[in-house]
Amino acid sequence: MAEFSPRGISITAWAFARLKVRHGTLMHAIASASLANISVFSPQALSNIAWACARMNYVHPTLIQAISAESMKMITEFAGQDLANLAWAFAAIMYLDEPFMNALAAQAGERSAALSPEELANTAWAFATWKFVHCPLLDAIASPSLQRIRDFSSQALANTAWAYAQLSLSHLPLMHAIASQARATLAAVCSSAAVVDGFDAEGLAIMLWSFARLRVADGPLFHAIAASSDPHIAEFSAPDLANMAWSFAKIVVVDAPFLAAISAQSMPTIAAAGFSAQAVADTAWAFARLSVLDAPFLDAIAAASIPKSEEFTPPMFADTAWAFAASEVRHIPLLQAISAGAQAKLAKFMPQELAAISWSFAAVRVRHGPLLNAISAAALPRMSPVAGAWRSSDLAGISWSFAQLRVTNTPLSAALAAAAEAHMAECSAQDLAAVSWAFSVWQCPDRLPCSAPDAAANAKGLEEEEVAATAPLSQVLGRSPVKDVDPEFWNLSGVEMFRRLLGEQDSAIGSETSAPPRSAAQEEDSALRPARVWLSRQPVSTPFASDMDSCCSAFP
């Protein structure tokens, strides 16, 4: 290619890339010719070469570094389109150069008004792919995007939403505009034979994930995507199915027909080990979070989770265990796998995850000594009164769980008391009730955090003289008035009172079982789980019994 001009070299590369014709020998020749003439390449030629390399997945480190160096020298001379193409190309091949990215962001921000919708979306996508947060650039992209949102293609809408979600930048006006335009697009092509005109399966899944990640709860958009996706559910990949279920659960949107379609489509793939460990855990969590119960689907999830448990991370153990407990399913083989896998990794568990695992076993009334001993051993060294990683809900969860299983561990109870004392100011009514109930079950009121009754009085407006410093808080709450609670509340049994405090009145747990604090995976979600929806009532595993003493299970 010695006779080619710099422009001819770049156009040749662009043309082959545009046609998706990858010719290794030709690309090597183009790279050699480009390096020999790089100093005289124009901004457009540099952009074209970079774009062609990324398009054909041709990574030539020396060439890419040379393009970056030359581009920095003349960055102010790049047109908006060339900047967008350069950003997309370098992000696609994951070339990271912070000075270059800062220079590119500054120029792209200045030229944002002249960028086309596709170029705006591609620039945002590039910086999100780099995970490089440049707020002035993202603000500059949002402004013209809002003005021209009707000109955005479906792919540009999905890419823009994904970019802001990936960078955790919740630009609400832009997200609302994207949602409105996406709904209009879906409505206009609802009878299309394709998935959706412009929206492929991956794009729809990305749109859902983006809004869920930013917690922008646009129910109409979610239902519109569900209606458009349902007839084409077979076109969605396993990760797409898992992401869509997770997205609906994250912002608590229940669409039973669509979830039934996800369940039916996922089961053969799950059974064939086509779901990753993360996808299995996410899907289990999502259906439980939405209180959508499908017995065959739960069996498939359990069967897939057992061999994949060695791949589970601490959050996956916590989410999977929580999902089955929240669904009121005691699946002993799965619990055995979770116990064995979790014990090997407890040192890496966060306090929330220790509490979630404890709660999950207690909620289905399975007492496994080795696991509980291991949880205690993992928790004790980290449970100093000044340990910042522990939340009051974590302490309450572990207290409730051990007491629920009638496990007395003197060192743990002493550590829980000291830690709870340190966190007393942040304790909610649920936390106070859970800790006090646990200590009353253990029959050790002397270890009850001494300021617990005072905290209850301050939090609930109790008369100070009504509070005995050493009385179990469950008794104090049980006989004392609270201004913001129905008076009939205080006539409930201690267990029913505790369940009501937690807002879990719909629980089908037996009469001897208190409703526990939420797991770590759910603590951040403020909305209560919706009313339970059954997709299938086919029996699954062993249901809850009503008598704890007779049904509390253990395994070797």
Summary of the structure (lengths in Angstrom):
residues: 556
radius of gyration: 28.6
end to end distance: 72.7
largest distance: 97.4
contacts: 1947
relative contact order: 0.06
helix: 68%
strand: 2%
